[in-house]
Amino acid sequence: MVETNKKKEVEDVAEKVMSADFSGIRKYKLSRPVKVADKTYSEIALDFDSLTGEDMDTIVATMTANAGGLELNINEFNKIYQKHIVARAAKITYHELNKFPLPDIASLTLAAQSFLLSAASNLSEK
């Protein structure tokens, strides 16, 4: 019974995120306040709409440099790539984002993945 409830919760969250409208700025309330350096975060504002191809190029270059130039499998399903997308959309650093609680990171990366994949739903067949 508990497993069925958890599965339903996960399905509900996934459905909510997948049907989300990513236009405009969306606020995300953290599960608990997080202090990073001299700033405390209790929520962040995500502006996925402001991201451009230049952001994508910068993220890929950063990830490749951090991997010592190794060829990486960077795609919409890569959690590290998704965290970089979230950090850019929130206008915070990747290292600041890494200090957030794991459940928040999981939710935020799921939102980034949904944002990245939502463009595919705008494609039409000819």
Phi, psi and omega in degrees: 000315180296319179297321178295319179295317179297317180299318179296318178300313180298316179297320179296316179296314180299317180295318179298315182291317183293334180262008184290149174265120185263008178283146180079184181263131180244135178264141178237122179272124179289154181293336175201152178298145180233128178260124177233118184056243183254013182238139176250129180254128171244341174206161174227152177258127180255125178240074180298328181301333184279348184286146182230178175299329177298321176298316179300313180299317180296317179298313180298317179297318179296314180297319180294317178297318180293337179268012179069028178083002178295150176287126183249155173267085183259116178208182185295347182259359182278119184297324179293317176300316180298320178295322176296319178299313179300314181301316179296316181294331180269353181059042173232171179276159176300321181292325175296314180301322181296345178275351181287154178300145183304318178300326177290318178300317180299316179294317182293320179290328175295321177296319179296316179299316179298319177300312182297322182276343182297332179298327180296330180289345178274351179284140177242151178278148177253000000 
